[in-house]
Amino acid sequence: MRSTRPNRVILALTWLVLMCLQSWSALAAADALPSWNDGPAKQAILDFAARVTKEGGPDYVAPSERVAVFDNDGALWAERPFYFQLAFAIDRIKALAPQHPEWTNEEPFASLLKGDVKGALAGGEHAIIEIVEVTHSGMTTEEFNGVVKELACKRQASHERAPIHGDDL
């Protein structure tokens, strides 16, 4: 006779996931910009979106004519203490260091391996380019995607926060 316990667990987990999704959907519908503080900027965006999406209205813009433009100032991801892309590159330096023992004596790598981000970035744009170059070149797109997924899985599994915090700079 088969046990029904695993089936009950799966059913309960499925129900829980569906309830969470339904709650999240209801919250998102209640506030189009839930992470924004109430204020004039949020209201101006909501008013603009309402005007340009109201069919027949004087400011209506057809969906095929709508364009969204974003700049790289933290609107889509954190920029402080620095961009996630740089945090990723710093993690890659640490992962690749065993294959590059010379890095212990070469800047900006030596500073990063000692945990001195500020010292590594003292080299300015040249240092950043060098860090990104050694961590992002010499691999296929598939290999790069694998590295990113591996790092994301490690972060998620350990519940680790971003490796660099504002007080490190």
N, C-alpha and C positions, 0 to 999 in steps of 0.2 A: 504494500500500500504506500503510495507516494504522499509525502508531506505537503500540505498546502501553505506552510509557513513562508517559503521563498516567494510564492505567488502573492501572498498578502503583503509582504515587504515591498515588492515591486509595485503593487497597486497603491500602497500608502505613499511611497516616494513619488510616484507619478502624480497622485492627487496633490501632494505638497508642492511640487514644481508648478502644476497648473494654477494653484491658488496664488503662488508668488507672482507668476506671470500676470495673472488677472489683476492683482493688487498694484503691481508696477504699472500696468497699462492704465488703470484708473487714475493713479497719481500723475502720470505723464499727461493725461488728457485734462486733468484739473489745472495744470500750470504748464504752459508751453515752454517756459524757461525756469525750471525748478531750482537750478543752481545759482540763479541771479538774485541779488537782493532787490526788493521792491524799491522803485525810485524812478526818476525821470528817464534815465537811459533805457531801462527795461520797458517802461511804458511806451516810449517812442518807437522802439523796435516792434512791439506788439501792435501798436497803432498802424505803423507802416505796413506790416505784413497783412493786417486786416484790410487796409485800403487797396493794396495791389492784388489781392486775391479775391476780391468781391466782384463777381461777374456782373457786368453792366455798370459798375461804378466808374467815375471819371478817371481814377488812377489805376484801373485794372490793367494788369500785364498778363498776357497769355502765357501758359506754362512753357511753351516752346521758345518764348522770348526772355525767360527769366535766367539770370546768371548770378551765381554766388562767387564772391571773391574773398579770399582769406590771405592775410599776411602772416609772417612768421614771428609774431610778437607775443605769443603765449595765449592767443585766442583758442587754439586747438590743443595745446599741450603746455606743460609747465616750462618756463624759461628761467626760473630761479631755483636753485643756485645756478643752473645752466640747463641747456636742452637735454632731453632724454637721449638724443642721439650721442651726445658726448658721454653721458653716463654709461651707455652701452659700450662705447669705444674703450672707456676706462676699464670696464669689466673684462673686455676682450684682451686688453694688455695684460691683465693679471692672469687670464687663462692661457695666453700664449707665452708668457714669460719663461716657463721651463724649456721651451724650444729656442730661447734667445738669451742665454746667460750674459751676453754682452750688454743687455739692457740695464743691468745693475749699475753700470758705470756711464751710461749714456742718457742725456736729457732729451726729451722730457720724461722718458720711461723710468729712469732711476727715481725721480721724485714720486711718480705715480705708484711705483712698487713699494715705496716707503709710506704711502698714504698721504703724501703732501701734494694735494691737487693744486693749491695756490702756487707752489713752487714750480710745478709742471707748466701751469698756464702763464707763468712769468715770461715764458718764451714767446708769448703773443700768438698772432695768427699763424706764424711758422710752426710753432709747437702743436697747435690744434690740427693743422693740416697733416703734420707728420703722424700724429696719433691716429687720425681717421684713415690716412693712407695705409698704414700697416695693419689696421684692423678690418678694413673693408675691401682690400684688393687681393687678387690672386685666387679668387674662388668664383664658382658659377653662381647664378641666381638661386639655383636649387640648394647649393651648399650654404649660401648666406641665409636663406629661409630656414634651413635646418638649425643653424647656429642660433637664430633669433628664437625659434620655437623651443629649443633646448633651454635657453636662458629663461624664457617666459615660464616654462614648466618648473624649473628650479625655483624661481621666485614665488610662484603660486604655491608650490608644495611646501615651502618653508615659511610662507606668509611674511617674507622679508620685505621691508620697505625699501625705498630707493637707497642705493648704496652710499650716496653722498647727501649730506644734510647742509642746510644754510650755514650752520655754525662751523662747518669745516673750511669755509673760505675766508 
